[in-house]
């Protein structure tokens, strides 16, 4: 959510930020509705004050025996109160319209975010490691021997497209990846491990920005709850409607959960394989911090995600997303793209975003600075640390061997009882 005061004070800058997102100017309309709403609220407050003063004067007139004066005042009170319902309705409707407009507008990009409308405008930041020299033509993960344990056919018969069974060695490898990521983030980077709810209420998905604009991307239960598209929703909303002390910050949280997405906007994309599923696992990183530390926290979070890839011996690059390619709530985003030799392409495996105070305003999440009476809105950050399924794909493709087996990365071998090779 946007700060209406900033829009009032600098409408040109607000519209310039929206333009970088590929959107038309909105400030003039927003300011007009805001002025009308505030005028209606002010008028209703003034009328209520008049009615209160007149009601008080009625008692004084009656005490003096001034019946005519009291009757006139009663008439005035009735006249004023008759106008109040319409004004209150007008103020409520205008305020709701203003909130509706603001809640549908994305966060404004940070100053150092490059311009651009899609992924072609993203900026290369760095790369780590080297592309593997396999010595044979690499297969895509879904072309590997199904007996390794990646079973799409059975899943399609049971659940339909975009589902998979993981069995045997691949299931164990997938579990090892999730455990390794949690251990790394909690032990080395100080994230608190959390097991959060997988179903949340409307206000939770509104707070993190999935509602109202992206409802079609979510799954909803028959009792009105939403299946989380990422643990970002459950974790970030832990501070909803709360006021933290500065001493409690930064708050760093991590969780390994199932995630659920309808993939409504991805028709025809990645319909084959394990890249884009309706149900998938992800290790989420969430940080809650102060405005003056959020940029440094963003770098720290991205480094935590990169460390997973580095320890796994995977080649990847860091990209800074352009204004038009960022997610709805982000003011700045780094994508980590891992090299997949089977696809001969880089694919996103983590997205780490600084949302500034955008989500905190939607959740009314604040903190009280040391020595101050007032409160300020928190800054929230979220990132994948990592998407487990996509990491599994990266390991299968990068560690495949000529005989069809999969070498187990050294860092994962302790989680697999010392197993070094997966075979069919």
Secondary structure, 3 states (H helix, E strand, C coil): CCCHHHHHHCHHHHHHHHHHCCCCCCHHHHHHHHHHHHHHHHHHHHHHHHHHHHHHHHHHHHHCCCHHHHHHHHHHHHHHHHHHHHHHHHHHHHHHHHHHHHHCCCCCCCCCCCCCCCHHHCEEEEEECCCCCCCCCCCCHHHCCHHHCEEHHHHHHHHCCCCCEECHHHHHHHHHHHHHHHHHHHHHCCCEECCCCCEECHHHHHHCCCCCCCHHHCEECCCCCEECCCCHHHHHHHHCCCEEEHHHCCEEEEEEEEEECCCCCCCCCCCCCCCCCCEEEEEEEEEEECCCCHHHHHHHHHHHHHHHHHHCCCCEEEEECCHHHCCCCCCEEEEEEEEECCCCEEEEEEEEEECCCHHHHHHCCEEECCCCCCCEECEEEEEEEEEHHHHHHHHHHHCECCCCCEECCHHHHHHHCCCCEECC
